[in-house]
Amino acid sequence: MTTLTVDVAIVGAGPGGSTLAALLARRGYSVALIDRDDFPRDKLCGEFLSYDAMPIAEALGIDLGGAPYIEHCRVVGRGRTYAFDFPHPARGVSRMFLDDALHRCAADAGAQAVTAMATAVSRDGVTLDDGTIRARVVAGAWGRWGRFDRQLERAFVRDRSHRNFGFKRHYRGAGAKGVIELYSFAGGYLGVNDVEGGITNICGLVHARRLQGHKGKWDSFVEEIRAEEEPLEAMYARYEPAQDGFLSSEPVIFRSRSAVEEGIFMIGDASGVIDPLTGNGMAMAMQSALVAAPFIAEALDDGDRKRSEDGYRNRHTELFNHRIAWSRRVAFLLSRPALLDAALRLRFRAAGPFFLRKTRADRDVIAKMVSGS
Ligand SMILES: Cc1cc2nc3c(=O)[nH]c(=O)nc-3n(C[C@H](O)[C@H](O)[C@H](O)COP(=O)(O)OP(=O)(O)OC[C@H]3O[C@@H](n4cnc5c(N)ncnc54)[C@H](O)[C@@H]3O)c2cc1C
């Protein structure tokens, strides 16, 4: 039976929750970091860690070990391929490795890791399946979709027309070798990149309507898109599965969300979901923790709760909303193979760098976040 009283209770120990826990524990606050899972654990994700996350990982002392460097992006269309370089290297790192490293970092900083299912949240605390945690501040870092979104009556939960699902599997084979490849199919897209240990991750996102008739069988869906798109068939033929089955996700709904709900500070995907094609969701989750930490500290220290909540909500909107909007525009193109091919024929060489600028933070903004957190 868990009974705790802390300064901050954080529900969810993904990249957002664990980063926030480490930052607040380093500031000397008592922190409970709650997750239903034991770590290390696998998770649906493309496992492409954007260069946006590197200064944060470095400041936290996270060593990414053998995670391969990814320096280029290749968009593979039906008739054309478009390649561009990243301004800084990204890394291919499994969630088994990264989430565990961040979770340990939070615990090393002094956060108390609690393995339990959170069953109710309010601004004063969290109810667990085996106890309660009272807290002066509660942070919601439970990811893109959870029971609390319904409990808090968040508007996006009711959206049935924009539901997408993710699928991921690890493979062995040719390897992507320093490149992330993006492939298009009707109603979705997928990305291919290497992670540590000689593994290649193939991970995609698809609109729910495309899954009708497959009865939850990802094998049958992947066979279908391989038959539809030649580049996909050629790519999959280079790999053998290294995992028994596919990992899938809760629904992914790209509707705007508030960064503070009923006095709960939302972190990471719970505060806003950027399209996965950017490979920037984990970086943004970590950045939102950096943005939130000083506002939460302010709420704890001087008690002007409203000012801290408004401050975080406004800063969050300013930093992330336009990036999310741009990500959706490009996803629209990438999930329509014929349209993508027409766009690739224009040979607009600056498209990649332009898109990167629109969906990522400036280096000096990240540096300021790191120093201010
Ligand atoms: C198809 C797809 C591909 C993607 N590919 C990439 C990529 O390549 N690169 C990238 O940067 N991002 C990618 N993303 C996005 C990325 O996965 C998320 O942005 C990131 O995981 C958000 O981190 P988070 O900490 O907010 O939440 P999460 O990582 O989702 O963590 C939430 C945590 O909360 C816990 N939790 C939830 N509910 C409860 C509860 N009731 N009680 C206790 N614990 C709870 C969960 O166990 C989990 O550990 C992808 C997303 C999708 C859908």
The ligand as a MOL file (V3000), in Angstrom:
LIG
                    3D

  0  0  0     0  0            999 V3000
M  V30 BEGIN CTAB
M  V30 COUNTS 53 58 0 0 0
M  V30 BEGIN ATOM
M  V30 1 C 3.6530 5.7030 -34.8820 0
M  V30 2 C 4.4700 6.6230 -34.0110 0
M  V30 3 C 5.8330 6.7660 -34.2660 0
M  V30 4 C 6.5750 7.6530 -33.4930 0
M  V30 5 N 7.9180 7.8000 -33.7620 0
M  V30 6 C 8.6490 8.7020 -33.0860 0
M  V30 7 C 10.0320 8.8870 -33.3530 0
M  V30 8 O 10.6270 8.2130 -34.1900 0
M  V30 9 N 10.6960 9.8320 -32.6590 0
M  V30 10 C 10.0940 10.5980 -31.7020 0
M  V30 11 O 10.7510 11.4560 -31.0970 0
M  V30 12 N 8.7930 10.4240 -31.4060 0
M  V30 13 C 8.0550 9.5010 -32.0650 0
M  V30 14 N 6.7380 9.3110 -31.7470 0
M  V30 15 C 6.1350 10.1300 -30.6880 0
M  V30 16 C 6.6240 9.6790 -29.3040 0
M  V30 17 O 6.3430 8.3130 -29.1380 0
M  V30 18 C 5.9290 10.4920 -28.2260 0
M  V30 19 O 5.9300 11.8520 -28.6050 0
M  V30 20 C 6.6270 10.3450 -26.8820 0
M  V30 21 O 6.6090 9.0130 -26.4530 0
M  V30 22 C 5.9260 11.2200 -25.8600 0
M  V30 23 O 6.5160 11.0310 -24.6090 0
M  V30 24 P 5.6630 11.2460 -23.2690 0
M  V30 25 O 6.6360 11.1890 -22.1610 0
M  V30 26 O 4.7930 12.4140 -23.4120 0
M  V30 27 O 4.6560 10.0040 -23.2060 0
M  V30 28 P 4.8710 8.4490 -23.3540 0
M  V30 29 O 6.1910 8.1320 -23.9170 0
M  V30 30 O 3.6720 7.9550 -24.0660 0
M  V30 31 O 4.8700 7.9230 -21.8620 0
M  V30 32 C 3.6800 7.8980 -21.1020 0
M  V30 33 C 3.9200 6.9920 -19.8960 0
M  V30 34 O 2.7800 7.0920 -19.0440 0
M  V30 35 C 2.4920 5.8190 -18.4990 0
M  V30 36 N 1.0800 5.8080 -18.1230 0
M  V30 37 C 0.0130 6.0860 -18.9090 0
M  V30 38 N -1.1340 5.9950 -18.1980 0
M  V30 39 C -0.7720 5.6590 -16.9330 0
M  V30 40 C -1.5090 5.4120 -15.7280 0
M  V30 41 N -2.8390 5.5100 -15.6730 0
M  V30 42 N -0.8200 5.0730 -14.6190 0
M  V30 43 C 0.5420 4.9700 -14.6450 0
M  V30 44 N 1.2870 5.1970 -15.7640 0
M  V30 45 C 0.6310 5.5390 -16.8780 0
M  V30 46 C 2.8360 4.8570 -19.6340 0
M  V30 47 O 3.1110 3.5630 -19.1320 0
M  V30 48 C 4.0630 5.5210 -20.2730 0
M  V30 49 O 5.2710 5.0160 -19.7550 0
M  V30 50 C 5.9690 8.3990 -32.4610 0
M  V30 51 C 4.6010 8.2280 -32.1900 0
M  V30 52 C 3.8430 7.3480 -32.9640 0
M  V30 53 C 2.3880 7.1930 -32.6790 0
M  V30 END ATOM
M  V30 BEGIN BOND
M  V30 1 1 1 2
M  V30 2 1 2 3
M  V30 3 2 2 52
M  V30 4 2 3 4
M  V30 5 1 4 5
M  V30 6 1 4 50
M  V30 7 2 5 6
M  V30 8 1 6 7
M  V30 9 1 6 13
M  V30 10 2 7 8
M  V30 11 1 7 9
M  V30 12 1 9 10
M  V30 13 2 10 11
M  V30 14 1 10 12
M  V30 15 2 12 13
M  V30 16 1 13 14
M  V30 17 1 14 15
M  V30 18 1 14 50
M  V30 19 1 15 16
M  V30 20 1 16 17
M  V30 21 1 16 18
M  V30 22 1 18 19
M  V30 23 1 18 20
M  V30 24 1 20 21
M  V30 25 1 20 22
M  V30 26 1 22 23
M  V30 27 1 23 24
M  V30 28 2 24 25
M  V30 29 1 24 26
M  V30 30 1 24 27
M  V30 31 1 27 28
M  V30 32 2 28 29
M  V30 33 1 28 30
M  V30 34 1 28 31
M  V30 35 1 31 32
M  V30 36 1 32 33
M  V30 37 1 33 34
M  V30 38 1 33 48
M  V30 39 1 34 35
M  V30 40 1 35 36
M  V30 41 1 35 46
M  V30 42 1 36 37
M  V30 43 1 36 45
M  V30 44 2 37 38
M  V30 45 1 38 39
M  V30 46 1 39 40
M  V30 47 2 39 45
M  V30 48 1 40 41
M  V30 49 2 40 42
M  V30 50 1 42 43
M  V30 51 2 43 44
M  V30 52 1 44 45
M  V30 53 1 46 47
M  V30 54 1 46 48
M  V30 55 1 48 49
M  V30 56 2 50 51
M  V30 57 1 51 52
M  V30 58 1 52 53
M  V30 END BOND
M  V30 END CTAB
M  END
